[in-house]
């Protein structure tokens, strides 16, 4: 049995997100639990949407291995019914990329056999969502794809260890393409310890999918948000420890908490991130 996300990876125990009742009713349940474990990551799967509700993973930045992705195919998880997964047919002949939720580069740590297992596990379609081909290469300097790198570059991460939660935001009016509802928003929470203090930073990315054939897409907009906003948007409940570590949430509650995401300024560069 694979170990999956490690709650005790950091000095402070980090519990997996809990699903609201509405989300739990849509979750794939195996052996009495919605949690599906892989090497270095875990997830919960939305059966009607056929994508992960959330993915949680650990990054041991001091123990990353150089492991090639060459020759590793994207595959359905054979332990989960195929009708609850979106396979490769969605991505053929268009600009949709098969995008990892838990980044492959984040997972390849530990002994080489373990790093190789994590590398392979990252390519299960349960960890994949459709993303426009310039999802991480926008003029915003690839903000979304570099969030995990930025925390190591811009903070003094204790023991180089970080935990992350992320996934798509499901909306009823998401665009349907080839029988699949395409998420237009994604979220991420980056968790680490700096100076003995637990910190949790939430981010939301909005993606324009109005026209898959368009040559000029609106920019992807990345916002730094409170964890409570992600809870409301995604039907999740984060632990008290995480919400207590969310300085942005505390600040918004005291000050501009009434502003919606669209009323706030998106991040223009990695320098705009508040890691404090």
BAMAR-604597 format. One line per 8 residues: their letters; for each residue x, y, z of N, C-alpha, C. Coordinates in steps of 0.001 Angstrom, whole numbers. Example, Ala and Ser with C-alpha at 12.3 -4.5 7.8 and 13.67 -1.06 7.14 Angstrom:
2
AS> 13190 -5690 7800 12300 -4500 7800 13200 -3300 7800; 12850 -2250 7080 13670 -1060 7140 12900 30 7870
% end
This chain:
276
XXXXXXXX> 832 -1186 0 0 0 0 875 1248 0; 511 2225 -861 1299 3449 -958 951 4389 189; 1967 5118 650 1820 5926 1861 1072 7228 1614; 1281 7824 441 569 9047 116 1073 10261 876; 210 11275 974 531 12512 1677 838 12222 3143; 1900 12848 3653 2328 12639 5035 1886 13815 5907; 903 13641 6773 447 14745 7628 1524 15276 8556; 2464 14408 8975 3510 14810 9922 4824 15150 9223
XXXXXXXX> 4758 15501 7956 5949 15852 7182 6618 17114 7731; 5815 18065 8174 6307 19302 8782 6244 19190 10300; 6909 20084 11032 6865 20013 12502 5459 20113 13071; 4561 20788 12358 3163 20891 12773 2339 19952 11900; 1507 19137 12511 701 18180 11751 -291 18922 10845; -321 18519 9572 -1200 19132 8577 -2190 18081 8095; -3450 18228 8482 -4480 17270 8077 -4912 17536 6638; -5373 16484 5970 -5912 16629 4625 -7196 17454 4660
XXXXXXXX> -7531 18126 3565 -8787 18873 3528 -9982 17937 3713; -11011 18451 4356 -12266 17722 4507 -13242 18204 3444; -14090 17309 2964 -15080 17662 1965 -16391 18059 2627; -17062 19042 2039 -18417 19347 2488 -19318 18165 2120; -20510 18133 2685 -21434 17035 2404 -21719 16918 915; -21903 18060 240 -22196 18037 -1194 -21047 17428 -1981; -19818 17776 -1625 -18657 17216 -2307 -18472 15741 -1970; -18744 15371 -723 -18584 13972 -319 -19524 13064 -1111
XXXXXXXX> -20701 13564 -1423 -21655 12769 -2192 -21175 12508 -3616; -20286 13372 -4112 -19754 13217 -5469 -18418 12488 -5503; -17822 12255 -4348 -16473 11691 -4283 -16483 10189 -4538; -15414 9718 -5154 -15201 8282 -5306 -14728 7732 -3963; -15426 6731 -3471 -15114 6145 -2164 -14560 4744 -2361; -13417 4499 -1747 -12807 3169 -1805 -12408 2755 -398; -12828 1579 2 -12531 1071 1355 -12979 2066 2421; -14133 2696 2183 -14722 3583 3177 -14113 4959 3273
XXXXXXXX> -13209 5312 2337 -12537 6618 2399 -12490 7251 1020; -12546 8585 998 -12396 9322 -262 -10933 9540 -621; -10003 9231 283 -8581 9504 64 -7944 8369 -739; -7326 8730 -1849 -6618 7784 -2715 -5131 8108 -2630; -4323 7146 -2265 -2899 7383 -2010 -2022 6940 -3168; -1010 7759 -3443 39 7446 -4405 1385 7712 -3721; 2482 7584 -4450 3797 7839 -3877 4017 9342 -3714; 4073 9796 -2455 4304 11196 -2087 3103 12110 -2306
XXXXXXXX> 1952 11578 -2733 766 12428 -2851 -511 11613 -2671; -1573 12328 -2306 -2899 11742 -2147 -3905 12664 -2828; -5095 12138 -3102 -6125 12963 -3715 -7505 12408 -3416; -8510 13258 -3653 -9915 12858 -3642 -10468 13141 -5023; -11302 12234 -5548 -11751 12282 -6928 -13242 12585 -7013; -13598 13535 -7877 -14995 13874 -8137 -15502 12963 -9257; -16467 12103 -8958 -16941 11124 -9941 -17637 11770 -11139; -18592 12701 -10934 -19238 13290 -12104 -18301 14104 -12984
XXXXXXXX> -17385 14861 -12364 -16452 15689 -13134 -15236 14894 -13611; -14902 13818 -12917 -13824 12893 -13313 -12427 13488 -13169; -12322 14524 -12350 -11035 15112 -11988 -10905 15131 -10473; -9692 15369 -9988 -9458 15449 -8546 -10174 16653 -7957; -10744 16480 -6783 -11280 17600 -6009 -10119 18351 -5380; -9233 17615 -4762 -7991 18162 -4227 -6883 17139 -4398; -5663 17618 -4466 -4463 16786 -4411 -3573 17366 -3330; -3015 16517 -2481 -2084 16955 -1448 -752 16258 -1638
XXXXXXXX> 344 17027 -1593 1650 16403 -1779 2706 17051 -897; 3756 16304 -647 4898 16758 146 6103 16942 -769; 6903 17967 -483 8128 18231 -1243 9306 18248 -273; 10246 17353 -459 11489 17371 312 12555 18008 -560; 12657 19335 -472 13514 20085 -1377 14987 19746 -1281; 15407 19180 -163 16805 18815 -1 17124 17415 -468; 16122 16712 -967 16312 15304 -1326 15753 14992 -2712; 15612 16041 -3549 15091 15859 -4901 16111 15114 -5760
XXXXXXXX> 15626 14203 -6574 16482 13445 -7492 16248 13903 -8925; 17269 13741 -9747 17128 14006 -11181 16621 12728 -11839; 15357 12718 -12145 14710 11532 -12712 14057 11925 -14026; 14312 11185 -15074 13783 11513 -16392 12304 11137 -16507; 11573 11931 -17277 10175 11620 -17582 10049 10913 -18928; 11172 10718 -19610 11160 10156 -20958 10529 8761 -20961; 9590 8581 -21861 8994 7265 -22049 7890 6910 -21076; 7545 7798 -20152 6476 7501 -19198 5153 7999 -19774
XXXXXXXX> 4194 7112 -20007 2929 7530 -20606 1934 8025 -19563; 1010 8870 -19993 -147 9194 -19178 -1101 8010 -19254; -1552 7525 -18094 -2393 6324 -18076 -3533 6473 -17075; -4615 5750 -17328 -5690 5642 -16351 -5204 4825 -15170; -5676 5156 -13976 -5364 4363 -12796 -6175 3071 -12876; -5514 1917 -12986 -6251 658 -13145 -7057 261 -11916; -6782 884 -10770 -7501 546 -9538 -8781 1365 -9367; -9059 2278 -10310 -10256 3113 -10247 -11048 2900 -11533
XXXXXXXX> -12365 2731 -11452 -13153 2532 -12674 -12894 3627 -13702; -12714 3230 -14956 -12351 4181 -16010 -13422 5236 -16243; -14700 4917 -15919 -15761 5896 -16130 -15650 7097 -15203; -14790 7018 -14192 -14586 8139 -13275 -13286 8894 -13569; -12674 8624 -14726 -11441 9294 -15106 -11550 9832 -16528; -10876 10948 -16790 -10780 11508 -18137 -9452 11072 -18737; -9508 10380 -19856 -8297 9856 -20473 -7749 10739 -21580; -6850 10184 -22354 -6096 10948 -23341 -6895 11450 -24517
XXXXXXXX> -8092 10884 -24761 -8873 11308 -25925 -9259 12782 -25874; -9386 13345 -24679 -9760 14748 -24541 -8708 15678 -25150; -7453 15262 -25143 -6338 16150 -25455 -5837 16030 -26889; -6485 15223 -27698 -6010 14974 -29054 -6524 16041 -30022; -5614 16628 -30807 -5990 17526 -31875 -6459 18895 -31433; -5976 19386 -30278 -6351 20718 -29813 -5213 21289 -28979; -5459 22431 -28369 -4409 23103 -27602 -4418 22740 -26126; -5178 21757 -25744 -5201 21348 -24346 -3988 20487 -24010
XXXXXXXX> -3314 20852 -22947 -2220 20050 -22425 -2718 19163 -21288; -2018 18071 -21089 -2263 17196 -19948 -1442 17749 -18781; -2101 18518 -17917 -1390 19263 -16887 -1408 18570 -15541; -226 18386 -14963 -128 17812 -13622 -693 18793 -12586; -1435 18277 -11620 -1810 19078 -10451 -641 19058 -9468; -283 17874 -8972 964 17745 -8205 2101 17654 -9204; 2972 18655 -9197 4037 18711 -10196 4948 17498 -10093; 5285 16957 -11238 6211 15825 -11276 7522 16169 -10569
XXXXXXXX> 8043 17365 -10828 9334 17774 -10255 9287 17884 -8739; 8085 18094 -8175 7937 18185 -6716 8011 16821 -6045; 7682 15773 -6796 7449 14454 -6201 8650 13534 -6232; 9654 13850 -7061 10751 12901 -7286 11851 13094 -6245; 11548 12712 -5016 12524 12800 -3938 12564 11474 -3184; 13593 11331 -2348 13781 10083 -1609 14783 9193 -2313; 14855 7930 -1878 15717 6970 -2557 15280 6836 -4013; 16207 6471 -4899 15882 6418 -6318 14694 5518 -6648
XXXXXXXX> 14554 4331 -6026 13363 3529 -6338 12063 4244 -5973; 12080 4981 -4855 10888 5718 -4434 10648 6909 -5361; 11714 7634 -5697 11583 8772 -6604 11066 8327 -7965; 11525 7195 -8438 11051 6663 -9717 9586 6259 -9642; 9172 5699 -8517 7768 5328 -8338 6877 6570 -8327; 7338 7619 -7652 6585 8873 -7618 6509 9500 -9006; 7608 9443 -9730 7657 9957 -11095 6576 9292 -11953; 6505 7992 -11873 5520 7230 -12655 4097 7510 -12178
XXXXXXXX> 3899 7545 -10865 2559 7790 -10318 2003 9152 -10732; 2890 10134 -10916 2429 11487 -11238 1700 11541 -12571; 1877 10525 -13415 1275 10508 -14744 -77 9798 -14796; -601 9360 -13664 -1963 8836 -13658 -2932 9980 -13967; -3946 9689 -14766 -4892 10736 -15154 -5659 11320 -13970; -5656 10642 -12854 -6291 11207 -11657 -5564 12449 -11163; -4292 12627 -11549 -3489 13791 -11164 -3390 14805 -12303; -4203 14630 -13337 -4089 15440 -14548 -5378 16221 -14775
XXXXXXXX> -5232 17469 -15223 -6380 18265 -15652 -6055 18951 -16967; -7084 19331 -17745 -6825 20015 -19017 -6431 21462 -18788; -5322 21848 -19395 -4820 23209 -19260 -4406 23699 -20638; -4690 24974 -20932 -4271 25524 -22216 -2762 25406 -22350; -2293 25324 -23591 -881 25020 -23809 69 26100 -23300; -446 27309 -23061 425 28346 -22489 59 28648 -21040; -558 27663 -20375 -1020 27789 -18986 83 28309 -18071; 1290 27770 -18212 2407 28159 -17351 3431 29024 -18072
XXXXXXXX> 3123 29436 -19301 4086 30231 -20058 3513 31588 -20460; 2566 32099 -19687 1951 33379 -20013 2955 34505 -19803; 2539 35739 -20181 3449 36877 -20010 3635 37225 -18538; 2899 36563 -17661 3077 36766 -16220 4250 35939 -15696; 5160 35580 -16605 6402 34887 -16218 6162 33515 -15607; 5090 32860 -16052 4828 31511 -15569 4592 31458 -14077; 3890 32443 -13540 3679 32536 -12094 3187 31230 -11492; 2143 30657 -12092 1503 29497 -11490 2468 28321 -11383
XXXXXXXX> 3193 28070 -12450 4101 26933 -12449 5318 27101 -11573; 5567 28343 -11111 6787 28602 -10344 6526 28915 -8882; 5285 28757 -8423 4976 29090 -7034 5813 28269 -6056; 5912 26967 -6299 6679 26124 -5389 8164 26499 -5417; 8692 26810 -6608 10088 27233 -6693 10298 28540 -5922; 9311 29434 -6034 9440 30757 -5421 9552 30673 -3907; 8828 29750 -3292 8881 29674 -1832 10284 29294 -1361; 10973 28451 -2125 12345 28094 -1767 13308 29249 -2025
XXXXXXXX> 13034 30029 -3066 13932 31129 -3429 13777 32339 -2501; 12558 32574 -2041 12255 33839 -1364 12064 33729 142; 12092 32527 699 11926 32360 2133 12989 31404 2668; 13132 31411 3976 14067 30493 4630 13276 29288 5121; 12946 28387 4190 12096 27240 4486 12840 26271 5412; 12241 25988 6551 12878 25106 7523 13023 23702 6957; 14233 23195 6948 14566 21847 6469 14208 21622 4999; 13960 22704 4263 13616 22639 2836 12403 21737 2575
XXXXXXXX> 11480 21714 3524 10293 20864 3377 9039 21729 3240; 8225 21370 2254 6995 22102 1952 5883 21094 1688; 4679 21407 2134 3502 20633 1771 2584 21514 941; 1859 20898 15 1028 21657 -913 -314 20956 -1088; -1381 21743 -1172 -2682 21262 -1613 -3059 22049 -2866; -3746 21396 -3792 -4173 22103 -4986 -5205 21313 -5752; -5808 21984 -6724 -6793 21317 -7552 -7595 22298 -8379; -8568 21797 -9139 -9445 22672 -9922 -10603 23184 -9089
XXXXXXXX> -11211 24274 -9562 -12467 24775 -9009 -13566 24388 -9992; -14592 23706 -9519 -15675 23266 -10394 -16825 24274 -10361; -17223 24746 -11544 -18373 25633 -11666 -19429 24948 -12545; -20683 25192 -12245 -21753 24599 -13039 -21756 25099 -14474; -21231 26284 -14698 -21207 26841 -16053 -19853 26703 -16723; -19005 25802 -16239 -17755 25509 -16938 -18081 25029 -18351; -17216 25371 -19282 -17456 25000 -20675 -17327 23494 -20879; -18243 22938 -21685 -18181 21520 -22029 -17464 21350 -23357
XXXXXXXX> -16548 20409 -23396 -15782 20115 -24607 -15575 18604 -24679; -16043 18006 -25767 -15953 16560 -25933 -16568 15801 -24757; -17665 16336 -24259 -18369 15684 -23167 -17740 15867 -21804; -16735 16752 -21716 -16025 16988 -20448 -16169 18458 -20069; -16545 18710 -18827 -16600 20081 -18319 -15179 20510 -17949; -14696 21600 -18555 -13313 22028 -18385 -13201 23075 -17279; -12486 22773 -16204 -12307 23780 -15141 -11610 25023 -15685; -12085 26193 -15283 -11463 27437 -15720 -10716 28126 -14589
XXXXXXXX> -10742 27521 -13405 -10012 28070 -12270 -9291 26943 -11536; -8166 27319 -10947 -7384 26374 -10144 -6936 27063 -8865; -6681 26261 -7848 -6261 26808 -6564 -5064 26033 -6039; -4343 26679 -5123 -3174 26031 -4516 -2927 26642 -3143; -2524 25817 -2188 -2112 26277 -861 -715 25742 -599; 225 26639 -325 1614 26261 -56 1881 26434 1436; 2401 25381 2071 2529 25323 3526 3987 25037 3885; 4539 25822 4805 5932 25642 5186 6149 26255 6561
XXXXXXXX> 7319 26006 7109 7708 26588 8398 8908 27484 8165; 8820 28721 8661 9932 29666 8572 10126 30321 9926; 11338 30249 10428 11626 30819 11738 10775 30200 12836; 10495 28919 12706 9685 28219 13697 8193 28487 13604; 7769 29258 12595 6366 29641 12456 5745 28968 11239; 4599 28307 11449 3883 27686 10350 3218 28774 9499; 3360 28643 8166 2755 29597 7245 1993 28843 6162; 829 29383 5790 3 28798 4733 -420 29912 3794
XXXXXXXX> -115 29757 2505 -391 30793 1520 -1293 30237 419; -2435 30909 214 -3402 30453 -769 -3335 31261 -2059; -3562 30577 -3193 -3521 31221 -4503 -4662 30694 -5369; -5154 31571 -6234 -6207 31205 -7176 -5799 31661 -8561; -5938 30780 -9545 -5671 31130 -10933 -6968 31016 -11726; -7287 32056 -12496 -8445 31995 -13383 -7940 31857 -14809; -8532 30940 -15546 -8065 30553 -16874 -9155 30849 -17894; -8790 31484 -18989 -9749 31770 -20048 -9841 30592 -20997
XXXXXXXX> -11024 29987 -21083 -11237 28885 -22015 -12387 29204 -22969; -12590 30471 -23285 -13723 30848 -24124 -13624 30268 -25528; -12419 30151 -26023 -12262 29667 -27387 -10962 28884 -27487; -11078 27572 -27583 -9879 26744 -27607 -9058 26958 -28879; -9674 27522 -29909 -8965 27733 -31163 -8404 29145 -31276; -8682 29989 -30294 -8222 31379 -30360 -6703 31453 -30294; -6150 32379 -31049 -4701 32566 -31031 -4288 33485 -29885; -5135 34449 -29560 -4819 35413 -28510 -5780 35224 -27350
XXXXXXXX> -5279 34635 -26284 -6100 34387 -25098 -5885 35488 -24079; -6907 35748 -23290 -6706 36650 -22156 -5627 36071 -21262; -4929 36957 -20568 -3910 36485 -19638 -4541 35657 -18520; -3795 34692 -18050 -4188 33983 -16840 -3927 34927 -15667; -4839 34998 -14762 -4699 35902 -13623 -4502 35092 -12351; -3460 35406 -11626 -3150 34725 -10376 -3362 35694 -9221; -4134 35258 -8229 -4421 36079 -7060 -3945 35361 -5804; -3456 36116 -4846 -3184 35574 -3526 -4450 35771 -2701
XXXXXXXX> -4955 34690 -2131 -6280 34720 -1503 -6233 34080 -119; -7278 34330 640 -7425 33704 1954 -7889 32257 1796; -7485 31410 2722 -7918 30016 2676 -9439 29898 2812; -10048 30824 3553 -11506 30787 3699 -12193 31006 2350; -11589 31804 1470 -12138 32005 136 -12063 30725 -686; -10966 30005 -551 -10835 28735 -1267 -11821 27708 -728; -12040 27700 569 -13039 26805 1156 -14407 27040 525; -14812 28301 458 -16125 28647 -97 -16219 28276 -1566
XXXXXXXX> -15143 28492 -2289 -15153 28244 -3733 -15161 26752 -4061; -14495 25964 -3240 -14222 24568 -3589 -15000 23543 -2779; -15747 23983 -1768 -16468 23021 -950 -15544 22185 -82; -14546 22856 512 -13556 22180 1352 -13515 22820 2728; -12923 22101 3679 -12636 22642 4997 -11188 22323 5342; -10394 23382 5548 -9016 23197 5959 -8936 23138 7477; -7871 22556 7974 -7703 22380 9411 -7514 23724 10106; -7792 23735 11405 -7611 24954 12197 -6155 25399 12177
XXXXXXXX> -5226 24446 12167 -3800 24794 12135 -3459 25561 10862; -4013 25137 9731 -3734 25821 8471 -4339 27213 8449; -5585 27312 8856 -6243 28616 8818 -5600 29591 9811; -5086 29058 10911 -4371 29898 11853 -3044 30379 11316; -2517 29685 10299 -1235 30054 9699 -1411 30952 8482; -2648 31340 8185 -2973 32115 6993 -3012 33602 7324; -1887 34272 7189 -1827 35699 7528 -2665 36544 6579; -2777 36115 5328 -3590 36850 4358 -5050 36829 4791
XXXXXXXX> -5514 35674 5232 -6893 35564 5692 -7167 36463 6880; -6231 36507 7805 -6390 37366 8984 -6434 38830 8568; -5593 39197 7624 -5522 40575 7177 -6797 40993 6448; -7301 40101 5589 -8515 40402 4849 -9719 40512 5776; -9735 39663 6787 -10839 39703 7746 -10873 41031 8486; -9667 41535 8820 -9593 42807 9541 -9825 44006 8639; -9408 43852 7341 -9451 45025 6472 -10359 44863 5282; -9802 44368 4172 -10530 44365 2900 -11243 43050 2634
XXXXXXXX> -11713 42410 3663 -12322 41102 3507 -13579 41083 2668; -14210 42241 2465 -15429 42276 1669 -15137 42298 171; -13905 42520 -238 -13564 42571 -1654 -13580 41171 -2261; -14160 41070 -3475 -14105 39803 -4197 -12754 39693 -4886; -12462 38491 -5388 -11192 38296 -6087 -11065 39272 -7248; -12160 39450 -8017 -12112 40322 -9191 -11872 41784 -8830; -12129 42154 -7581 -11922 43528 -7147 -10500 43763 -6636; -9758 42694 -6498 -8391 42828 -5997 -7401 42759 -7152
XXXXXXXX> -6209 43203 -6901 -5178 43264 -7926 -4511 41895 -8072; -4412 41372 -9302 -3720 40090 -9481 -2218 40261 -9297; -1544 39154 -9071 -90 39184 -8961 515 39474 -10326; 1427 40409 -10386 2096 40741 -11642 3409 39982 -11793; 3996 39591 -10674 5258 38843 -10704 5406 38111 -9382; 6394 37246 -9314 6654 36510 -8076 7007 37450 -6932; 7530 38628 -7282 7901 39593 -6234 6686 40130 -5474; 5506 40002 -6066 4294 40499 -5439 3739 39560 -4367
XXXX> 4282 38356 -4269 3767 37385 -3307 4155 37805 -1894; 3193 37734 -1001 3427 38031 411 3675 36713 1139; 4938 36428 1449 5285 35190 2159 5331 35388 3672; 5030 36582 4159 5211 36894 5580 4194 36172 6455
% end
